[in-house]
Amino acid sequence: MNPFQPADVLGGHHVQDLDGALAAVSDAFARLPADAACVPTPLGPLPVRLGAVAAALDAGIHAWDIAVATGQDLPLEQELAEGLWAAADQLVDRLRDPFGVFAPALQQVRGGDRAHTLPAFVGRDPYWRPAA
């Protein structure tokens, strides 16, 4: 079973579904012992900091998807993208092929700051905008 394609299906209450998922993640981190070295993930145990940044990477990229698809400004500021890069650099290639979580990285990206290279690294065109 692919842990990134769960068998359960979202219902018609997207806000409640998201709230439930976020609460479950928050509760899982809150239950960790203060001296925990690792956190369980679908990839196996990861150091706590990397696991937390991986969750933030997932949220940040999906926030980017939603913002861009709805015509909003790019939500990834340089500082946030820099902070997420450590998780992306260590995890994206481990997820890309075996689980199909990310599209192939885009190689040609203008403006080499992380706010543009991070979406490109996970297969998003940082300059894509919806048709008017």
N, C-alpha and C positions, 0 to 999 in steps of 0.2 A: 504494500500500500504506500502511496506517495503522501507523505505528511503535509505536503503543500497543496494537495487537492483533497481536502477533507470530504468525507462521504455526506456529512450533513449539508443541507442547503439553507441558504438564508431565506427567511420568510419575507413577508411584505412590509415588515417594520424595520427598515434599515437603521434608523437612529437607535432603536432599542437593541438591535442585533450588534451594532458597533459598541454601544455602551456595555453590553454583556461581555463582549470579547475583551475590551479594554479593562474591565473590572477583573476578569479572570487572569490576565497578565499581571496586573497590579497586585492581586492577591498572591499569585505565585511568587513574585519577587519579595513581597512582604513576609511570606512564610519562610524564606531562607534564613538560616542561622546567620548571625552577625559576622561570624568568622568563615562563612562559606567561601571556598576557593572557586567553585564551579557552579554553573546553573544548567539544569537539563534542557536540551533543545532537540529538535528533530535531527540535528547533525551529530547528536551526542553531547556530552558535557563540554561546555565552553567556560573559560574564565568569566567570572561574574561581570566584569567591566565590558568584555567583548560581547557577552550575551545581551547586556542592556543596550549597548550601542547598536547591535544587530536589530533589536526591536525598534529602536529609534530610526534606523535606516529604512526598515520596512514602512514605518509610518510616514517618514519624510518623503520617500519616493511615491507612495500612494497619494499623499497630500499634493505633491507636484502634479501627478496625473490628473487629479480632480481639478486643481486650480487651472491648469493649462486647458483642459477639456472644456471648462466653463468660461474661458476667456479672461481669467484673472491674471494678475501679475505673477511672475515666477516666484514661488514661495521659498525657494532655497537661497538664503543669503550666504555669502561667502564663508562666514564663520561657522554656520551650521554645516554646510557642505564639507568644510575641512574636518570638522569633528566626526562626521559620518564616514569619511574616507577610510579610516583605519579598519572599520568593519567591512566596508565594501572591498577593500584591497585583500583582506584575508578570507572573505566568505563567498563573494559573488561567483568566482570561477568554480568553487566547490558545489554551487547550486545550479549553475547555468545548464550544463549538459545532463547530469544525472536526473535532475528534477524538472528541467524546462522552466525554471522560475523566471529567468531573465532572457531576453533576446540577445543575439550577438552584440558585442560592443561596437559602437560606431567609432570609426577611426579618425575621420576628418571632422574636427570640431574647431571652429573659429573661437578666438578669445579663450585662452587656455586656463581661465580660473576654474576652481573646483565647482562653482555653482553651475557651470556649463559642462565640465568634464564628467562630473558624477552621474547626471542623467544619461549622458552618452555611454558611459561605462556599463550601465545596466540596460542599455539597448533603447533608450529614449532619445529622440531628436530634440535637443534643447531649444531649437528654433521653431519647432512645429507649433502651429496655432490652428484652431478650428476655422473652417471656411466661414466667411462672413455671411 
